[in-house]
Amino acid sequence: MSNHVYKLLELTGSSPTSSDDAVQRAIAKANESVRNIQWFEVTETRGHVKDGKIAHWQVTIKAGFTLED
């Protein structure tokens, strides 16, 4: 087993489609500038309701990435 040191980022993704899509968007955007993302944990899920229907999802995650030597 490797001896990794991880750093955490807190991110909030949003999507009109689904909570899963909100997570995917957050990770994809972070991946543009952060290397070595290894895992994520959903810490909060919320949404916006309009006319009795879900209009938008917001999902807050903690994403862990390994620090380089």
All heavy atoms as a GROMACS GRO file, in nm:
protein
  543
    1MET      N    1   0.084  -0.118   0.000
    1MET     CA    2   0.000   0.000   0.000
    1MET      C    3   0.088   0.124   0.000
    1MET      O    4   0.187   0.132   0.072
    1MET     CB    5  -0.088  -0.003   0.125
    1MET     CG    6  -0.187   0.108   0.130
    1MET     SD    7  -0.319   0.056   0.240
    1MET     CE    8  -0.369   0.204   0.309
    2SER      N    9   0.052   0.221  -0.080
    2SER     CA   10   0.129   0.344  -0.092
    2SER      C   11   0.107   0.435   0.028
    2SER      O   12   0.004   0.431   0.094
    2SER     CB   13   0.088   0.419  -0.218
    2SER     OG   14   0.113   0.341  -0.332
    3ASN      N   15   0.205   0.517   0.055
    3ASN     CA   16   0.196   0.616   0.162
    3ASN      C   17   0.160   0.751   0.102
    3ASN      O   18   0.245   0.835   0.080
    3ASN     CB   19   0.329   0.625   0.238
    3ASN     CG   20   0.360   0.498   0.312
    3ASN    OD1   21   0.270   0.435   0.366
    3ASN    ND2   22   0.485   0.460   0.316
    4HIS      N   23   0.032   0.770   0.076
    4HIS     CA   24  -0.015   0.895   0.015
    4HIS      C   25  -0.053   0.996   0.122
    4HIS      O   26  -0.096   0.960   0.231
    4HIS     CB   27  -0.138   0.871  -0.072
    4HIS     CG   28  -0.112   0.788  -0.194
    4HIS    ND1   29  -0.029   0.829  -0.295
    4HIS    CD2   30  -0.157   0.666  -0.229
    4HIS    CE1   31  -0.025   0.736  -0.388
    4HIS    NE2   32  -0.101   0.636  -0.351
    5VAL      N   33  -0.037   1.121   0.088
    5VAL     CA   34  -0.092   1.231   0.166
    5VAL      C   35  -0.196   1.297   0.077
    5VAL      O   36  -0.169   1.328  -0.040
    5VAL     CB   37   0.017   1.331   0.208
    5VAL    CG1   38  -0.044   1.451   0.277
    5VAL    CG2   39   0.120   1.264   0.298
    6TYR      N   40  -0.315   1.317   0.132
    6TYR     CA   41  -0.425   1.374   0.056
    6TYR      C   42  -0.456   1.515   0.101
    6TYR      O   43  -0.437   1.550   0.216
    6TYR     CB   44  -0.552   1.290   0.073
    6TYR     CG   45  -0.543   1.152   0.015
    6TYR    CD1   46  -0.500   1.046   0.092
    6TYR    CD2   47  -0.576   1.129  -0.117
    6TYR    CE1   48  -0.492   0.919   0.040
    6TYR    CE2   49  -0.567   1.002  -0.171
    6TYR     CZ   50  -0.526   0.897  -0.092
    6TYR     OH   51  -0.516   0.772  -0.145
    7LYS      N   52  -0.505   1.594   0.009
    7LYS     CA   53  -0.558   1.728   0.039
    7LYS      C   54  -0.704   1.726  -0.002
    7LYS      O   55  -0.740   1.660  -0.099
    7LYS     CB   56  -0.481   1.835  -0.038
    7LYS     CG   57  -0.533   1.974  -0.013
    7LYS     CD   58  -0.424   2.076  -0.022
    7LYS     CE   59  -0.476   2.216   0.000
    7LYS     NZ   60  -0.488   2.250   0.140
    8LEU      N   61  -0.786   1.797   0.073
    8LEU     CA   62  -0.929   1.803   0.044
    8LEU      C   63  -0.969   1.936  -0.016
    8LEU      O   64  -0.920   2.041   0.025
    8LEU     CB   65  -1.011   1.784   0.172
    8LEU     CG   66  -1.007   1.649   0.238
    8LEU    CD1   67  -1.083   1.654   0.370
    8LEU    CD2   68  -1.065   1.544   0.148
    9LEU      N   69  -1.060   1.929  -0.112
    9LEU     CA   70  -1.125   2.048  -0.167
    9LEU      C   71  -1.273   2.035  -0.141
    9LEU      O   72  -1.329   1.926  -0.152
    9LEU     CB   73  -1.107   2.054  -0.319
    9LEU     CG   74  -0.972   2.078  -0.378
    9LEU    CD1   75  -0.980   2.069  -0.530
    9LEU    CD2   76  -0.922   2.215  -0.338
   10GLU      N   77  -1.339   2.144  -0.109
   10GLU     CA   78  -1.484   2.143  -0.099
   10GLU      C   79  -1.538   2.212  -0.223
   10GLU      O   80  -1.497   2.326  -0.255
   10GLU     CB   81  -1.532   2.212   0.027
   10GLU     CG   82  -1.682   2.199   0.043
   10GLU     CD   83  -1.730   2.252   0.177
   10GLU    OE1   84  -1.730   2.376   0.192
   10GLU    OE2   85  -1.764   2.171   0.263
   11LEU      N   86  -1.625   2.145  -0.294
   11LEU     CA   87  -1.680   2.195  -0.420
   11LEU      C   88  -1.831   2.184  -0.418
   11LEU      O   89  -1.886   2.093  -0.356
   11LEU     CB   90  -1.628   2.111  -0.537
   11LEU     CG   91  -1.478   2.091  -0.549
   11LEU    CD1   92  -1.447   1.975  -0.642
   11LEU    CD2   93  -1.414   2.219  -0.599
   12THR      N   94  -1.898   2.273  -0.488
   12THR     CA   95  -2.042   2.262  -0.507
   12THR      C   96  -2.072   2.266  -0.656
   12THR      O   97  -2.040   2.363  -0.724
   12THR     CB   98  -2.118   2.375  -0.435
   12THR    OG1   99  -2.089   2.369  -0.296
   12THR    CG2  100  -2.268   2.361  -0.454
   13GLY      N  101  -2.129   2.157  -0.704
   13GLY     CA  102  -2.169   2.149  -0.845
   13GLY      C  103  -2.319   2.171  -0.856
   13GLY      O  104  -2.394   2.142  -0.763
   14SER      N  105  -2.362   2.220  -0.970
   14SER     CA  106  -2.505   2.240  -0.990
   14SER      C  107  -2.546   2.187  -1.126
   14SER      O  108  -2.465   2.178  -1.220
   14SER     CB  109  -2.541   2.388  -0.977
   14SER     OG  110  -2.473   2.464  -1.074
   15SER      N  111  -2.674   2.148  -1.136
   15SER     CA  112  -2.725   2.092  -1.261
   15SER      C  113  -2.877   2.099  -1.262
   15SER      O  114  -2.941   2.072  -1.159
   15SER     CB  115  -2.683   1.946  -1.273
   15SER     OG  116  -2.750   1.883  -1.382
   16PRO      N  117  -2.936   2.128  -1.376
   16PRO     CA  118  -3.082   2.121  -1.387
   16PRO      C  119  -3.128   1.977  -1.411
   16PRO      O  120  -3.247   1.948  -1.404
   16PRO     CB  121  -3.112   2.209  -1.509
   16PRO     CG  122  -2.988   2.201  -1.592
   16PRO     CD  123  -2.874   2.187  -1.494
   17THR      N  124  -3.034   1.885  -1.436
   17THR     CA  125  -3.067   1.748  -1.475
   17THR      C  126  -3.081   1.652  -1.356
   17THR      O  127  -3.183   1.586  -1.341
   17THR     CB  128  -2.960   1.693  -1.571
   17THR    OG1  129  -2.946   1.784  -1.680
   17THR    CG2  130  -2.998   1.557  -1.623
   18SER      N  131  -2.975   1.643  -1.272
   18SER     CA  132  -2.977   1.546  -1.162
   18SER      C  133  -2.866   1.577  -1.062
   18SER      O  134  -2.773   1.652  -1.091
   18SER     CB  135  -2.956   1.404  -1.216
   18SER     OG  136  -2.825   1.388  -1.267
   19SER      N  137  -2.877   1.513  -0.946
   19SER     CA  138  -2.771   1.528  -0.846
   19SER      C  139  -2.642   1.464  -0.896
   19SER      O  140  -2.532   1.515  -0.873
   19SER     CB  141  -2.814   1.469  -0.713
   19SER     OG  142  -2.846   1.332  -0.725
   20ASP      N  143  -2.654   1.351  -0.964
   20ASP     CA  144  -2.536   1.284  -1.021
   20ASP      C  145  -2.464   1.376  -1.120
   20ASP      O  146  -2.342   1.386  -1.119
   20ASP     CB  147  -2.576   1.154  -1.089
   20ASP     CG  148  -2.458   1.078  -1.144
   20ASP    OD1  149  -2.371   1.037  -1.065
   20ASP    OD2  150  -2.450   1.062  -1.268
   21ASP      N  151  -2.539   1.443  -1.203
   21ASP     CA  152  -2.480   1.535  -1.301
   21ASP      C  153  -2.411   1.652  -1.231
   21ASP      O  154  -2.306   1.698  -1.275
   21ASP     CB  155  -2.587   1.586  -1.397
   21ASP     CG  156  -2.528   1.664  -1.514
   21ASP    OD1  157  -2.434   1.613  -1.578
   21ASP    OD2  158  -2.575   1.776  -1.540
   22ALA      N  159  -2.468   1.698  -1.120
   22ALA     CA  160  -2.405   1.807  -1.044
   22ALA      C  161  -2.269   1.763  -0.990
   22ALA      O  162  -2.172   1.839  -0.994
   22ALA     CB  163  -2.497   1.850  -0.930
   23VAL      N  164  -2.260   1.639  -0.940
   23VAL     CA  165  -2.132   1.585  -0.893
   23VAL      C  166  -2.033   1.574  -1.009
   23VAL      O  167  -1.917   1.615  -0.998
   23VAL     CB  168  -2.150   1.448  -0.825
   23VAL    CG1  169  -2.016   1.383  -0.794
   23VAL    CG2  170  -2.233   1.461  -0.698
   24GLN      N  171  -2.078   1.520  -1.121
   24GLN     CA  172  -1.993   1.505  -1.239
   24GLN      C  173  -1.937   1.639  -1.284
   24GLN      O  174  -1.818   1.650  -1.319
   24GLN     CB  175  -2.071   1.441  -1.354
   24GLN     CG  176  -2.117   1.300  -1.329
   24GLN     CD  177  -2.006   1.198  -1.345
   24GLN    OE1  178  -1.896   1.228  -1.388
   24GLN    NE2  179  -2.036   1.075  -1.309
   25ARG      N  180  -2.021   1.741  -1.284
   25ARG     CA  181  -1.977   1.875  -1.326
   25ARG      C  182  -1.871   1.932  -1.232
   25ARG      O  183  -1.773   1.992  -1.275
   25ARG     CB  184  -2.096   1.971  -1.333
   25ARG     CG  185  -2.189   1.943  -1.450
   25ARG     CD  186  -2.314   2.030  -1.437
   25ARG     NE  187  -2.409   2.004  -1.543
   25ARG     CZ  188  -2.440   2.090  -1.638
   25ARG    NH1  189  -2.383   2.210  -1.641
   25ARG    NH2  190  -2.528   2.058  -1.731
   26ALA      N  191  -1.891   1.914  -1.101
   26ALA     CA  192  -1.795   1.964  -1.003
   26ALA      C  193  -1.659   1.898  -1.020
   26ALA      O  194  -1.555   1.964  -1.022
   26ALA     CB  195  -1.847   1.943  -0.862
   27ILE      N  196  -1.660   1.766  -1.036
   27ILE     CA  197  -1.534   1.692  -1.052
   27ILE      C  198  -1.467   1.726  -1.185
   27ILE      O  199  -1.346   1.747  -1.190
   27ILE     CB  200  -1.558   1.540  -1.038
   27ILE    CG1  201  -1.594   1.509  -0.893
   27ILE    CG2  202  -1.434   1.462  -1.082
   27ILE    CD1  203  -1.638   1.367  -0.870
   28ALA      N  204  -1.545   1.735  -1.291
   28ALA     CA  205  -1.488   1.768  -1.422
   28ALA      C  206  -1.423   1.907  -1.421
   28ALA      O  207  -1.314   1.926  -1.476
   28ALA     CB  208  -1.596   1.761  -1.530
   29LYS      N  209  -1.488   2.003  -1.358
   29LYS     CA  210  -1.432   2.139  -1.352
   29LYS      C  211  -1.305   2.141  -1.268
   29LYS      O  212  -1.205   2.202  -1.307
   29LYS     CB  213  -1.536   2.236  -1.295
   29LYS     CG  214  -1.494   2.380  -1.302
   29LYS     CD  215  -1.482   2.426  -1.446
   29LYS     CE  216  -1.449   2.573  -1.454
   29LYS     NZ  217  -1.425   2.616  -1.592
   30ALA      N  218  -1.306   2.075  -1.152
   30ALA     CA  219  -1.187   2.070  -1.067
   30ALA      C  220  -1.072   2.002  -1.140
   30ALA      O  221  -0.956   2.042  -1.125
   30ALA     CB  222  -1.218   1.998  -0.937
   31ASN      N  223  -1.103   1.900  -1.218
   31ASN     CA  224  -1.001   1.825  -1.290
   31ASN      C  225  -0.926   1.911  -1.394
   31ASN      O  226  -0.816   1.876  -1.435
   31ASN     CB  227  -1.063   1.703  -1.358
   31ASN     CG  228  -0.960   1.605  -1.405
   31ASN    OD1  229  -0.880   1.555  -1.327
   31ASN    ND2  230  -0.960   1.577  -1.535
   32GLU      N  231  -0.984   2.023  -1.432
   32GLU     CA  232  -0.917   2.114  -1.526
   32GLU      C  233  -0.793   2.179  -1.465
   32GLU      O  234  -0.701   2.217  -1.537
   32GLU     CB  235  -1.014   2.223  -1.574
   32GLU     CG  236  -1.125   2.172  -1.661
   32GLU     CD  237  -1.223   2.281  -1.700
   32GLU    OE1  238  -1.196   2.402  -1.673
   32GLU    OE2  239  -1.329   2.247  -1.755
   33SER      N  240  -0.792   2.193  -1.332
   33SER     CA  241  -0.679   2.262  -1.268
   33SER      C  242  -0.615   2.185  -1.153
   33SER      O  243  -0.511   2.227  -1.103
   33SER     CB  244  -0.723   2.401  -1.219
   33SER     OG  245  -0.828   2.388  -1.126
   34VAL      N  246  -0.674   2.074  -1.112
   34VAL     CA  247  -0.620   1.995  -1.001
   34VAL      C  248  -0.585   1.856  -1.052
   34VAL      O  249  -0.668   1.790  -1.114
   34VAL     CB  250  -0.724   1.983  -0.886
   34VAL    CG1  251  -0.671   1.895  -0.774
   34VAL    CG2  252  -0.762   2.120  -0.833
   35ARG      N  253  -0.461   1.814  -1.026
   35ARG     CA  254  -0.418   1.681  -1.068
   35ARG      C  255  -0.442   1.580  -0.956
   35ARG      O  256  -0.449   1.614  -0.839
   35ARG     CB  257  -0.269   1.682  -1.102
   35ARG     CG  258  -0.237   1.762  -1.227
   35ARG     CD  259  -0.090   1.747  -1.268
   35ARG     NE  260   0.003   1.788  -1.164
   35ARG     CZ  261   0.044   1.911  -1.143
   35ARG    NH1  262  -0.002   2.009  -1.218
   35ARG    NH2  263   0.131   1.939  -1.048
   36ASN      N  264  -0.450   1.455  -0.994
   36ASN     CA  265  -0.453   1.341  -0.901
   36ASN      C  266  -0.576   1.334  -0.811
   36ASN      O  267  -0.567   1.288  -0.697
   36ASN     CB  268  -0.327   1.340  -0.813
   36ASN     CG  269  -0.200   1.338  -0.895
   36ASN    OD1  270  -0.193   1.271  -0.997
   36ASN    ND2  271  -0.100   1.412  -0.852
   37ILE      N  272  -0.692   1.376  -0.860
   37ILE     CA  273  -0.814   1.358  -0.782
   37ILE      C  274  -0.840   1.208  -0.771
   37ILE      O  275  -0.843   1.137  -0.872
   37ILE     CB  276  -0.934   1.431  -0.844
   37ILE    CG1  277  -0.909   1.582  -0.846
   37ILE    CG2  278  -1.063   1.398  -0.769
   37ILE    CD1  279  -1.014   1.663  -0.918
   38GLN      N  280  -0.857   1.159  -0.649
   38GLN     CA  281  -0.868   1.015  -0.625
   38GLN      C  282  -1.006   0.971  -0.576
   38GLN      O  283  -1.045   0.857  -0.597
   38GLN     CB  284  -0.764   0.971  -0.521
   38GLN     CG  285  -0.621   1.000  -0.561
   38GLN     CD  286  -0.576   0.914  -0.678
   38GLN    OE1  287  -0.609   0.797  -0.686
   38GLN    NE2  288  -0.503   0.974  -0.770
   39TRP      N  289  -1.078   1.055  -0.505
   39TRP     CA  290  -1.205   1.015  -0.447
   39TRP      C  291  -1.291   1.137  -0.415
   39TRP      O  292  -1.242   1.249  -0.419
   39TRP     CB  293  -1.184   0.931  -0.319
   39TRP     CG  294  -1.102   1.000  -0.214
   39TRP    CD1  295  -0.967   0.994  -0.199
   39TRP    CD2  296  -1.148   1.088  -0.112
   39TRP    NE1  297  -0.927   1.072  -0.095
   39TRP    CE2  298  -1.035   1.130  -0.038
   39TRP    CE3  299  -1.273   1.133  -0.074
   39TRP    CZ2  300  -1.046   1.217   0.070
   39TRP    CZ3  301  -1.283   1.219   0.034
   39TRP    CH2  302  -1.170   1.260   0.104
   40PHE      N  303  -1.418   1.113  -0.386
   40PHE     CA  304  -1.506   1.221  -0.342
   40PHE      C  305  -1.607   1.166  -0.242
   40PHE      O  306  -1.633   1.046  -0.236
   40PHE     CB  307  -1.579   1.288  -0.460
   40PHE     CG  308  -1.687   1.205  -0.521
   40PHE    CD1  309  -1.818   1.219  -0.479
   40PHE    CD2  310  -1.659   1.113  -0.621
   40PHE    CE1  311  -1.919   1.142  -0.535
   40PHE    CE2  312  -1.758   1.036  -0.677
   40PHE     CZ  313  -1.889   1.051  -0.635
   41GLU      N  314  -1.663   1.258  -0.164
   41GLU     CA  315  -1.766   1.226  -0.066
   41GLU      C  316  -1.874   1.333  -0.076
   41GLU      O  317  -1.843   1.453  -0.072
   41GLU     CB  318  -1.704   1.228   0.074
   41GLU     CG  319  -1.803   1.216   0.187
   41GLU     CD  320  -1.736   1.236   0.323
   41GLU    OE1  321  -1.614   1.255   0.330
   41GLU    OE2  322  -1.810   1.234   0.422
   42VAL      N  323  -1.998   1.293  -0.093
   42VAL     CA  324  -2.109   1.389  -0.096
   42VAL      C  325  -2.140   1.431   0.047
   42VAL      O  326  -2.162   1.347   0.134
   42VAL     CB  327  -2.234   1.327  -0.162
   42VAL    CG1  328  -2.353   1.423  -0.153
   42VAL    CG2  329  -2.206   1.292  -0.308
   43THR      N  330  -2.136   1.561   0.072
   43THR     CA  331  -2.162   1.612   0.207
   43THR      C  332  -2.297   1.682   0.220
   43THR      O  333  -2.349   1.694   0.330
   43THR     CB  334  -2.050   1.708   0.253
   43THR    OG1  335  -2.043   1.818   0.161
   43THR    CG2  336  -1.917   1.637   0.260
   44GLU      N  337  -2.352   1.727   0.107
   44GLU     CA  338  -2.481   1.796   0.113
   44GLU      C  339  -2.548   1.790  -0.024
   44GLU      O  340  -2.483   1.806  -0.126
   44GLU     CB  341  -2.461   1.942   0.156
   44GLU     CG  342  -2.589   2.018   0.179
   44GLU     CD  343  -2.564   2.158   0.230
   44GLU    OE1  344  -2.448   2.202   0.237
   44GLU    OE2  345  -2.662   2.225   0.265
   45THR      N  346  -2.678   1.770  -0.022
   45THR     CA  347  -2.757   1.773  -0.145
   45THR      C  348  -2.876   1.864  -0.121
   45THR      O  349  -2.945   1.852  -0.020
   45THR     CB  350  -2.808   1.632  -0.183
   45THR    OG1  351  -2.697   1.544  -0.195
   45THR    CG2  352  -2.884   1.635  -0.315
   46ARG      N  353  -2.898   1.955  -0.212
   46ARG     CA  354  -3.012   2.045  -0.200
   46ARG      C  355  -3.059   2.082  -0.340
   46ARG      O  356  -2.993   2.052  -0.439
   46ARG     CB  357  -2.976   2.169  -0.119
   46ARG     CG  358  -2.866   2.252  -0.176
   46ARG     CD  359  -2.822   2.362  -0.079
   46ARG     NE  360  -2.704   2.426  -0.130
   46ARG     CZ  361  -2.579   2.382  -0.110
   46ARG    NH1  362  -2.558   2.274  -0.038
   46ARG    NH2  363  -2.476   2.445  -0.159
   47GLY      N  364  -3.172   2.147  -0.347
   47GLY     CA  365  -3.224   2.182  -0.478
   47GLY      C  366  -3.318   2.300  -0.472
   47GLY      O  367  -3.356   2.348  -0.365
   48HIS      N  368  -3.356   2.342  -0.588
   48HIS     CA  369  -3.447   2.455  -0.607
   48HIS      C  370  -3.576   2.401  -0.667
   48HIS      O  371  -3.572   2.323  -0.764
   48HIS     CB  372  -3.380   2.558  -0.700
   48HIS     CG  373  -3.469   2.671  -0.736
   48HIS    ND1  374  -3.502   2.700  -0.866
   48HIS    CD2  375  -3.534   2.762  -0.661
   48HIS    CE1  376  -3.582   2.805  -0.869
   48HIS    NE2  377  -3.602   2.844  -0.746
   49VAL      N  378  -3.688   2.440  -0.610
   49VAL     CA  379  -3.818   2.395  -0.659
   49VAL      C  380  -3.889   2.512  -0.727
   49VAL      O  381  -3.893   2.623  -0.674
   49VAL     CB  382  -3.904   2.341  -0.543
   49VAL    CG1  383  -4.044   2.302  -0.593
   49VAL    CG2  384  -3.836   2.224  -0.475
   50LYS      N  385  -3.944   2.484  -0.845
   50LYS     CA  386  -4.020   2.585  -0.917
   50LYS      C  387  -4.148   2.520  -0.970
   50LYS      O  388  -4.141   2.415  -1.035
   50LYS     CB  389  -3.937   2.642  -1.032
   50LYS     CG  390  -4.005   2.756  -1.105
   50LYS     CD  391  -3.913   2.820  -1.205
   50LYS     CE  392  -3.985   2.935  -1.272
   50LYS     NZ  393  -3.899   3.002  -1.369
   51ASP      N  394  -4.260   2.581  -0.941
   51ASP     CA  395  -4.391   2.529  -0.984
   51ASP      C  396  -4.412   2.383  -0.943
   51ASP      O  397  -4.464   2.302  -1.019
   51ASP     CB  398  -4.408   2.544  -1.136
   51ASP     CG  399  -4.402   2.689  -1.182
   51ASP    OD1  400  -4.451   2.776  -1.108
   51ASP    OD2  401  -4.347   2.713  -1.291
   52GLY      N  402  -4.366   2.350  -0.822
   52GLY     CA  403  -4.387   2.216  -0.769
   52GLY      C  404  -4.297   2.108  -0.826
   52GLY      O  405  -4.318   1.990  -0.800
   53LYS      N  406  -4.195   2.146  -0.902
   53LYS     CA  407  -4.102   2.050  -0.962
   53LYS      C  408  -3.959   2.090  -0.932
   53LYS      O  409  -3.929   2.208  -0.911
   53LYS     CB  410  -4.123   2.044  -1.114
   53LYS     CG  411  -4.258   1.992  -1.154
   53LYS     CD  412  -4.269   1.983  -1.303
   53LYS     CE  413  -4.409   1.933  -1.340
   53LYS     NZ  414  -4.427   1.927  -1.484
   54ILE      N  415  -3.871   1.991  -0.933
   54ILE     CA  416  -3.728   2.019  -0.914
   54ILE      C  417  -3.677   2.095  -1.036
   54ILE      O  418  -3.686   2.046  -1.148
   54ILE     CB  419  -3.648   1.890  -0.893
   54ILE    CG1  420  -3.693   1.819  -0.766
   54ILE    CG2  421  -3.498   1.921  -0.887
   54ILE    CD1  422  -3.634   1.680  -0.748
   55ALA      N  423  -3.625   2.214  -1.010
   55ALA     CA  424  -3.574   2.297  -1.118
   55ALA      C  425  -3.422   2.290  -1.127
   55ALA      O  426  -3.366   2.310  -1.235
   55ALA     CB  427  -3.617   2.442  -1.098
   56HIS      N  428  -3.356   2.263  -1.013
   56HIS     CA  429  -3.211   2.268  -1.012
   56HIS      C  430  -3.158   2.190  -0.893
   56HIS      O  431  -3.217   2.194  -0.785
   56HIS     CB  432  -3.165   2.414  -1.000
   56HIS     CG  433  -3.040   2.444  -1.074
   56HIS    ND1  434  -3.038   2.474  -1.207
   56HIS    CD2  435  -2.911   2.446  -1.034
   56HIS    CE1  436  -2.915   2.496  -1.246
   56HIS    NE2  437  -2.835   2.479  -1.141
   57TRP      N  438  -3.049   2.119  -0.912
   57TRP     CA  439  -2.981   2.045  -0.805
   57TRP      C  440  -2.852   2.117  -0.770
   57TRP      O  441  -2.784   2.169  -0.858
   57TRP     CB  442  -2.944   1.906  -0.853
   57TRP     CG  443  -3.060   1.815  -0.874
   57TRP    CD1  444  -3.131   1.799  -0.990
   57TRP    CD2  445  -3.119   1.727  -0.780
   57TRP    NE1  446  -3.230   1.707  -0.972
   57TRP    CE2  447  -3.224   1.661  -0.843
   57TRP    CE3  448  -3.093   1.699  -0.647
   57TRP    CZ2  449  -3.302   1.568  -0.779
   57TRP    CZ3  450  -3.171   1.606  -0.583
   57TRP    CH2  451  -3.274   1.541  -0.649
   58GLN      N  452  -2.816   2.117  -0.642
   58GLN     CA  453  -2.684   2.161  -0.595
   58GLN      C  454  -2.631   2.053  -0.503
   58GLN      O  455  -2.700   2.011  -0.410
   58GLN     CB  456  -2.692   2.293  -0.518
   58GLN     CG  457  -2.713   2.414  -0.604
   58GLN     CD  458  -2.703   2.541  -0.522
   58GLN    OE1  459  -2.737   2.543  -0.404
   58GLN    NE2  460  -2.655   2.647  -0.584
   59VAL      N  461  -2.508   2.008  -0.530
   59VAL     CA  462  -2.447   1.903  -0.450
   59VAL      C  463  -2.309   1.950  -0.405
   59VAL      O  464  -2.226   1.988  -0.488
   59VAL     CB  465  -2.435   1.771  -0.529
   59VAL    CG1  466  -2.372   1.664  -0.445
   59VAL    CG2  467  -2.573   1.726  -0.578
   60THR      N  468  -2.286   1.948  -0.275
   60THR     CA  469  -2.156   1.984  -0.220
   60THR      C  470  -2.079   1.855  -0.193
   60THR      O  471  -2.135   1.760  -0.137
   60THR     CB  472  -2.170   2.066  -0.092
   60THR    OG1  473  -2.242   2.186  -0.124
   60THR    CG2  474  -2.034   2.103  -0.034
   61ILE      N  475  -1.955   1.852  -0.237
   61ILE     CA  476  -1.870   1.734  -0.219
   61ILE      C  477  -1.736   1.775  -0.160
   61ILE      O  478  -1.695   1.891  -0.167
   61ILE     CB  479  -1.846   1.659  -0.352
   61ILE    CG1  480  -1.762   1.743  -0.449
   61ILE    CG2  481  -1.976   1.615  -0.415
   61ILE    CD1  482  -1.714   1.669  -0.573
   62LYS      N  483  -1.671   1.679  -0.098
   62LYS     CA  484  -1.530   1.690  -0.064
   62LYS      C  485  -1.457   1.600  -0.161
   62LYS      O  486  -1.492   1.482  -0.175
   62LYS     CB  487  -1.504   1.645   0.080
   62LYS     CG  488  -1.556   1.740   0.183
   62LYS     CD  489  -1.522   1.690   0.322
   62LYS     CE  490  -1.577   1.785   0.427
   62LYS     NZ  491  -1.551   1.734   0.563
   63ALA      N  492  -1.359   1.654  -0.231
   63ALA     CA  493  -1.280   1.577  -0.325
   63ALA      C  494  -1.138   1.567  -0.271
   63ALA      O  495  -1.080   1.667  -0.227
   63ALA     CB  496  -1.279   1.642  -0.462
   64GLY      N  497  -1.082   1.448  -0.271
   64GLY     CA  498  -0.947   1.425  -0.222
   64GLY      C  499  -0.851   1.402  -0.337
   64GLY      O  500  -0.884   1.330  -0.432
   65PHE      N  501  -0.736   1.465  -0.329
   65PHE     CA  502  -0.633   1.441  -0.430
   65PHE      C  503  -0.499   1.420  -0.362
   65PHE      O  504  -0.475   1.470  -0.251
   65PHE     CB  505  -0.626   1.555  -0.533
   65PHE     CG  506  -0.589   1.689  -0.478
   65PHE    CD1  507  -0.458   1.734  -0.481
   65PHE    CD2  508  -0.686   1.772  -0.423
   65PHE    CE1  509  -0.424   1.858  -0.432
   65PHE    CE2  510  -0.653   1.897  -0.373
   65PHE     CZ  511  -0.522   1.940  -0.376
   66THR      N  512  -0.413   1.342  -0.426
   66THR     CA  513  -0.283   1.313  -0.367
   66THR      C  514  -0.186   1.427  -0.396
   66THR      O  515  -0.188   1.488  -0.504
   66THR     CB  516  -0.222   1.182  -0.423
   66THR    OG1  517  -0.222   1.187  -0.565
   66THR    CG2  518  -0.303   1.062  -0.377
   67LEU      N  519  -0.103   1.456  -0.297
   67LEU     CA  520   0.003   1.556  -0.315
   67LEU      C  521   0.121   1.490  -0.382
   67LEU      O  522   0.153   1.373  -0.355
   67LEU     CB  523   0.042   1.615  -0.180
   67LEU     CG  524  -0.067   1.690  -0.106
   67LEU    CD1  525  -0.019   1.734   0.031
   67LEU    CD2  526  -0.114   1.811  -0.187
   68GLU      N  527   0.185   1.562  -0.469
   68GLU     CA  528   0.302   1.509  -0.541
   68GLU      C  529   0.426   1.520  -0.455
   68GLU      O  530   0.440   1.611  -0.374
   68GLU     CB  531   0.320   1.584  -0.673
   68GLU     CG  532   0.202   1.562  -0.768
   68GLU     CD  533   0.217   1.641  -0.896
   68GLU    OE1  534   0.303   1.731  -0.904
   68GLU    OE2  535   0.140   1.613  -0.989
   69ASP      N  536   0.516   1.426  -0.474
   69ASP     CA  537   0.645   1.428  -0.401
   69ASP      C  538   0.737   1.535  -0.454
   69ASP      O  539   0.735   1.577  -0.563
   69ASP     CB  540   0.715   1.293  -0.413
   69ASP     CG  541   0.639   1.184  -0.337
   69ASP    OD1  542   0.573   1.217  -0.238
   69ASP    OD2  543   0.645   1.069  -0.381
   0.00000   0.00000   0.00000
